[in-house]
């Protein structure tokens, strides 16, 4: 979006439109996939069941365009930790049935078992809500950005119509001298490969494509602005 906006402000409308199209093609399918996933996970319980099945559920039910992103959210530390804690707590609760009769019927277990079950349910609901919240937030951010692409596309179309209706194309090209390297430097032409230790040294000359508005020609009936200012300051002169 930032790239398209910079190109638009520099009057490179074709490049800006191509950038917006690339954004739309890359992120519209992701937004659709997140929407389909959220429609499937209507409750925190269903969201937790989705988490419990892990990568299998992602591959089986999530649209291909959103599988990578949903899988990344699913593996976030707090979501993964809550899921694992709920599984371990369920195992502990189940293990009580294998303990001696005296232990199972003790006052401690009688009081503790309901609290363990309640704690497990709280973990399940918390993990499910977190998953739904983060997927919904990502979808909301994508929708906002996709809406901005649409608004910027309208602005580009309007500007192109204005240029088509005017006598001038409104564009100018600034030719710059080729870059020069100092004695202790060496110039390496860019060939599509970035070097990590040189990331602070890359420069790209965008050039100015927008033409400056032409000033009206001076005539006897239209004196220069400086003379106008003097007349306004002292009409007697």
C-alpha positions in Angstrom: 0.0 0.0 0.0 2.8 2.4 0.8 4.5 1.6 -2.4 1.3 2.3 -4.4 0.7 5.6 -2.6 4.3 6.8 -3.3 3.9 5.9 -7.0 0.6 7.7 -7.1 1.9 10.9 -5.6 4.7 10.8 -8.1 2.2 10.6 -11.0 3.3 7.0 -12.0 -0.3 5.9 -12.3 0.3 2.7 -14.3 2.9 1.5 -11.8 0.6 2.3 -8.9 -2.3 0.5 -10.5 0.0 -2.6 -11.1 1.1 -2.5 -7.4 -2.5 -2.4 -6.3 -3.4 -5.3 -8.5 -0.6 -7.4 -7.1 -1.8 -6.6 -3.6 -5.3 -7.6 -4.5 -4.2 -10.9 -6.1 -2.1 -11.8 -3.1 -4.3 -10.8 -0.2 -7.9 -11.1 -1.4 -7.8 -14.9 -1.3 -6.3 -14.8 2.2 -9.2 -12.6 3.4 -11.7 -14.9 1.8 -10.0 -17.9 3.5 -10.0 -16.3 6.9 -13.7 -15.4 6.5 -14.5 -19.1 5.6 -12.5 -20.3 8.6 -14.3 -17.9 11.0 -17.7 -19.0 9.6 -16.8 -22.6 10.4 -15.6 -21.8 13.9 -18.7 -20.2 15.3 -18.1 -20.9 19.0 -15.1 -21.0 21.4 -15.8 -24.7 21.8 -15.5 -25.4 18.1 -12.4 -23.2 17.9 -10.8 -25.3 20.7 -11.7 -28.5 19.0 -10.0 -27.1 15.9 -6.9 -26.3 18.0 -6.9 -29.8 19.5 -6.6 -31.5 16.2 -3.7 -29.3 15.1 -2.3 -29.5 11.6 -4.7 -32.2 10.6 -7.7 -29.9 11.0 -5.9 -27.1 9.2 -5.2 -29.2 6.2 -8.7 -30.7 6.1 -11.0 -27.7 6.7 -9.1 -24.5 6.0 -9.1 -23.1 2.4 -5.6 -23.4 0.8 -5.2 -19.7 0.6 -5.4 -19.3 4.4 -3.7 -22.5 5.7 -0.3 -21.0 6.2 -1.6 -18.0 8.2 -4.1 -20.0 10.3 -1.3 -22.5 11.0 1.0 -19.7 12.2 -1.7 -18.2 14.5 -2.5 -21.7 15.8 1.2 -22.2 16.8 1.5 -18.9 18.8 3.0 -19.7 22.2 0.0 -18.7 24.4 -2.5 -20.6 22.2 -0.2 -23.6 22.1 0.4 -23.5 25.8 -3.3 -23.3 26.7 -4.0 -26.2 24.5 -1.3 -28.4 25.9 -2.3 -27.4 29.5 -5.9 -28.5 28.8 -4.7 -31.8 27.4 -2.5 -32.5 30.4 -5.2 -31.5 32.8 -7.6 -33.9 31.1 -5.0 -36.7 31.5 -4.7 -36.0 35.2 -8.5 -36.1 35.7 -8.7 -39.4 33.8 -5.9 -40.9 35.9 -8.0 -40.5 39.0 -10.2 -43.4 37.9 -7.1 -45.7 38.1 -6.3 -44.8 41.7 -7.2 -46.9 44.7 -10.8 -46.7 45.9 -9.8 -45.1 49.2 -8.1 -42.3 47.3 -10.9 -41.7 44.8 -13.5 -41.4 47.6 -11.4 -39.2 49.8 -12.6 -35.7 50.8 -9.6 -34.2 48.9 -10.6 -35.8 45.6 -14.3 -35.2 46.1 -13.6 -31.5 46.5 -10.8 -31.2 43.9 -12.3 -33.0 41.0 -15.1 -30.4 40.1 -12.5 -27.7 40.3 -10.2 -29.5 38.0 -13.0 -29.9 35.5 -13.9 -26.3 35.7 -10.3 -25.2 35.2 -10.0 -27.4 32.1 -13.2 -25.8 30.7 -11.8 -22.4 31.4 -8.6 -23.2 29.5 -10.6 -24.6 26.5 -12.8 -21.5 26.3 -9.8 -19.1 26.7 -7.9 -20.8 23.9 -10.9 -20.9 21.6 -11.7 -17.2 22.2 -8.1 -16.2 21.6 -8.0 -18.0 18.3 -11.3 -16.4 17.1 -10.2 -13.0 18.2 -6.9 -13.1 16.4 -8.3 -14.5 13.2 -11.0 -11.8 13.3 -8.5 -9.1 13.9 -6.3 -10.2 10.9 -9.4 -10.3 8.7 -10.4 -6.9 9.8 -7.0 -5.4 9.0 -7.0 -7.1 5.6 -10.5 -5.7 4.8 -9.3 -2.2 5.8 -6.3 -2.4 3.5 -8.3 -3.9 0.6 -10.7 -1.0 1.1 -7.9 1.4 0.8 -6.8 -0.2 -2.4 -10.2 0.4 -3.8 -10.3 4.1 -2.8 -6.8 4.6 -4.2 -7.9 3.0 -7.5 -10.7 5.4 -7.7 -8.4 8.3 -7.2 -6.0 7.0 -9.9 -8.9 6.6 -12.3 -10.1 10.2 -11.6 -6.6 11.6 -12.1 -6.2 9.6 -15.4 -9.4 11.0 -16.7 -8.3 14.6 -15.8 -5.1 14.0 -17.7 -6.9 12.6 -20.7 -9.2 15.6 -20.8 -6.3 18.2 -20.5 -4.1 19.2 -23.4 -0.9 18.2 -21.5 -0.2 14.8 -20.1 0.8 16.4 -16.8 4.0 14.3 -16.6 7.6 15.1 -16.8 10.7 13.0 -16.7 13.8 14.0 -14.7 17.0 12.6 -16.0 19.7 12.2 -13.4 23.4 11.7 -13.8 24.6 8.2 -13.2 25.7 7.6 -9.6 29.4 8.0 -8.8 31.5 6.2 -6.3 34.2 7.7 -4.2 37.8 6.5 -4.2 37.2 4.2 -1.2 33.9 2.9 -2.6 32.8 0.5 -5.3 29.6 0.6 -7.3 27.7 -2.7 -7.7 24.7 -2.6 -10.1 21.6 -4.1 -8.6 20.8 -7.5 -10.1 17.9 -8.6 -8.0 19.9 -9.9 -5.0 20.1 -8.1 -1.6 23.1 -8.3 0.7 22.4 -8.2 4.4 25.4 -6.1 5.2 24.5 -3.5 2.6 20.9 -3.0 3.5 21.7 0.5 4.8 23.4 1.5 1.5 20.8 0.8 -1.2 19.4 3.9 -3.0 16.7 4.1 -5.5 16.1 7.3 -7.5 12.3 7.5 -8.1 12.5 10.7 -10.2 9.9 13.4 -10.4 7.1 12.6 -12.9 4.6 15.3 -12.0 4.8 18.5 -14.0 4.7 21.8 -12.1 1.7 24.0 -12.9 2.6 26.6 -15.5 2.4 30.3 -14.4 0.3 32.6 -16.5 2.2 34.8 -19.0 2.7 38.4 -17.8 0.9 41.0 -19.8 0.4 44.7 -19.5 -3.0 44.1 -17.9 -1.5 41.5 -15.5 1.7 42.9 -13.9 4.1 40.7 -11.9 3.2 39.7 -8.4 6.0 41.9 -6.9 4.5 45.0 -8.6 1.0 44.0 -7.4 2.3 43.8 -3.8 3.9 47.2 -4.0 0.7 48.8 -5.4 -1.3 47.2 -2.6 1.1 48.5 0.0 1.2 52.1 -1.3 -1.5 52.9 -3.9 0.0 56.4 -4.4 3.1 54.9 -6.0 
